Structure formats: C-alpha cells, structure tokens
C-alpha cells in the first residue's frame, strides 16, 4: 500500500509542478491560453498574478516532495500539504472555476485517503 500511496502523493506533486510551469512560463503562450481558456489581453494583464499563483503551486509540490523524501516519518508533512491543496482547490472551485475541484482537490483528496488507509 505504501508504494501506491507514495505514487498518489507523487502524482499530486507532479500536477502542482505542472501548474507552476503553466502559470509562470506558459500563461501568455498558446498552451496557457488554451488550458485556462483566457484571451491574450487578459493573460497579459494578469501575468504577475499567475506567476505568483504558480510559485505557490511550486511550494505545495515542494512540501509533498519533502514529505516523500522522509519516507514514513514524512506522513504528517504529506497530510498537511495535501489538506492545503484540498482547501485551495475547494476555494478555487468556489471563486474561479469548478474544474479546479476535479483537477486539484480531487487528486489530493484521493492521495489523502490512500495515506490514511496506509497509516
């Protein structure tokens, strides 16, 4: 079960690294515009906000990677960062786009459930 749980947590970390790249480096590029369904004018006006958001996603990924690197003793760290991601995903779904609930909060919730089953 530990391998499956660690893979779930690692997947969430990779998703957040991907969000970092999209928001910090591709926000105004075709990939970012398509992914977030935004217009170039909006992307240009909000690029610093998106970069800031991307940085936060990077910190969430770093926290999960830190927890994974500690093995069994990193469980509390993984729980903390997964809960942070779930809360951010729910907030994003309520304030920005419902899609965030499925793309961000759901994978973190599944990883958290797996983590709870393994401990």
C-alpha positions as CSV (number, residue, x, y, z in Angstrom):
1,X,0.0,0.0,0.0
2,X,2.9,2.4,0.7
3,X,4.0,2.3,-2.9
4,X,0.5,3.1,-4.2
5,X,0.2,5.9,-1.6
6,X,3.6,7.4,-2.5
7,X,2.7,7.2,-6.2
8,X,-0.6,9.1,-5.4
9,X,1.3,11.8,-3.5
10,X,4.0,12.0,-6.2
11,X,1.3,12.4,-8.8
12,X,-0.2,15.3,-6.9
13,X,3.3,16.9,-6.6
14,X,3.9,16.5,-10.3
15,X,0.5,18.1,-11.1
16,X,1.5,21.1,-9.0
17,X,4.9,21.3,-10.7
18,X,2.9,21.3,-14.0
19,X,0.7,24.1,-12.7
20,X,3.8,26.0,-11.7
21,X,5.2,25.7,-15.3
22,X,1.8,26.6,-16.9
23,X,1.2,29.7,-14.7
24,X,4.8,31.0,-14.5
25,X,6.1,30.3,-18.0
26,X,3.2,29.5,-20.4
27,X,0.4,31.8,-19.1
28,X,0.6,34.1,-22.2
29,X,1.6,31.3,-24.6
30,X,-0.9,29.2,-26.7
31,X,-0.7,26.3,-24.2
32,X,-1.6,28.5,-21.2
33,X,-4.3,30.4,-23.1
34,X,-5.9,27.1,-24.2
35,X,-5.5,25.5,-20.8
36,X,-7.1,28.3,-18.9
37,X,-9.5,29.4,-21.7
38,X,-8.3,33.0,-21.5
39,X,-7.7,35.8,-24.0
40,X,-4.3,37.2,-24.7
41,X,-5.3,40.6,-23.3
42,X,-6.4,39.1,-20.0
43,X,-3.3,36.9,-19.8
44,X,-1.0,40.0,-20.3
45,X,-2.9,42.0,-17.7
46,X,-2.8,39.1,-15.1
47,X,0.7,37.6,-15.8
48,X,2.2,38.7,-12.5
49,X,-0.8,37.3,-10.6
50,X,-0.5,34.0,-12.5
51,X,3.2,33.8,-11.8
52,X,2.6,34.4,-8.1
53,X,0.0,31.6,-8.1
54,X,2.4,29.3,-9.9
55,X,5.0,30.0,-7.3
56,X,2.6,28.9,-4.6
57,X,1.9,25.7,-6.5
58,X,5.6,25.1,-6.6
59,X,5.7,25.4,-2.8
60,X,2.9,22.9,-2.4
61,X,4.8,20.5,-4.7
62,X,8.0,21.1,-2.7
63,X,6.2,20.3,0.5
64,X,4.9,17.0,-0.9
65,X,8.3,16.1,-2.3
66,X,9.8,16.9,1.1
67,X,7.3,14.6,2.8
68,X,8.0,11.8,0.3
69,X,11.8,12.2,0.8
70,X,11.4,11.5,4.6
71,X,9.6,8.2,4.0
72,X,7.4,7.0,6.8
73,X,8.4,9.9,9.0
74,X,7.1,12.4,6.4
75,X,3.5,11.3,6.8
76,X,2.4,14.4,8.8
77,X,4.1,16.7,6.3
78,X,2.3,15.0,3.4
79,X,-1.0,15.2,5.3
80,X,-0.5,18.9,5.9
81,X,0.3,19.8,2.3
82,X,-2.5,17.6,0.9
83,X,-5.0,19.3,3.1
84,X,-3.7,22.7,2.0
85,X,-4.2,21.6,-1.6
86,X,-7.7,20.4,-1.0
87,X,-8.6,23.7,0.7
88,X,-7.1,25.7,-2.1
89,X,-8.9,23.5,-4.7
90,X,-12.3,24.0,-3.0
91,X,-11.7,27.7,-2.7
92,X,-10.7,27.9,-6.3
93,X,-13.8,25.9,-7.3
94,X,-16.0,28.4,-5.4
95,X,-14.3,31.5,-6.7
96,X,-12.8,30.8,-10.1
97,X,-13.7,27.6,-11.8
98,X,-15.5,24.4,-10.8
99,X,-12.9,22.5,-12.8
100,X,-10.3,23.2,-10.1
101,X,-12.2,20.9,-7.8
102,X,-11.6,18.0,-10.1
103,X,-8.1,18.9,-11.3
104,X,-6.6,20.0,-7.9
105,X,-8.7,19.0,-4.9
106,X,-9.9,15.5,-6.0
107,X,-6.4,14.1,-6.7
108,X,-5.2,15.4,-3.4
109,X,-8.3,14.0,-1.6
110,X,-7.6,10.6,-3.1
111,X,-4.0,10.7,-2.1
112,X,-5.0,11.8,1.4
113,X,-7.5,8.9,1.7
114,X,-4.7,6.5,0.5
115,X,-2.4,7.9,3.0
116,X,-5.0,7.5,5.8
117,X,-5.5,3.9,4.7
118,X,-1.8,3.1,4.9
119,X,-1.1,4.6,8.3
